[in-house]
Amino acid sequence: MAASATSVFARSSIFAPNYHVHLRSYAPRGRRHAAVRLLRTRAFSAPLEVCAKESVSVPGRLGDCPFSQRVLLTLEEKNLPYDLKLVNLDNKPDWFLKISPEGKVPVAKFDDTWVADSDIITQAIEEKHPVPYLATPPEKSLVGSKIFSAFISFLKSKDPQDGTDEALVSELASFNEYLKENGPFVNGEKISSADLSLGPKLYHLEIVLGHYKHWSVPESLVFLKKYMELIFSRESFIKTRALKEDVVAGWRPKVMA
């Protein structure tokens, strides 16, 4: 599902957006609903401006942030136009730091308000453009939510006996069992916001653990592997995925820490 011709993938560092009004939205979860309510009444018709990380290996390409990909996947799945501004996070331009004082991505512009946090951004998009409906039922919203933290713990571990690999396999096996009974997606037959959040994280997991740990998802987890195949082969995912070399480079600091 392609974005309109207004989508831009290669002009972050030369295009400084209008940032005369901005909102710091790195808010605790308890304040996120208020931010979404503020944005709910402001529908957007023009392409949504989104700032995301630029590739470190190929200038002008999307970088390796899974949270930015989540936002772009939401826009692609809803077939909404967006204007993507890529930011070199190793040399952040002044205009970007004015709209994102902590230097984080993604940030998106709703009217004259720049909003951070993929949770807030994707909730606001869903509220304004509920067709196709992507919201995950509350009782399913936390399915697979512990996989990412288990992945990071295993990746950073220097002790092969500390159990972090077993903990990750346990989380993946639990998700595999869920998919066996409820799949192929988190919400059954249709893709939802939970999948658009989890998919990029599993993409990073597969690449990074394969590179740094020589580890792969167990073949026995057939429903999980099918799930990953379904997500990774979607047109929206292929269009917004990071280069493998960028994913490897992006996680190197955590591995070397």
Secondary structure by P-SEA (a helix, b strand, c coil): ccccccccccccccccccccccccccccccaaaaaaaaaccccccccbbbbbbccccccccccccaaaaaaaaaaaaabbbbbbbbbccccccaaaaaaccccccccccccccccccaaaaaaaaaaacccccccccccccccccaaaaaaaaaaaccccccaaaaaaaaaaaaaaaaaaacccccccccccaaaaaaaaaaaaaaaaaaacccccccccaaaaaaaaaaaaacaaaaaccccaaaaaaaacccccc
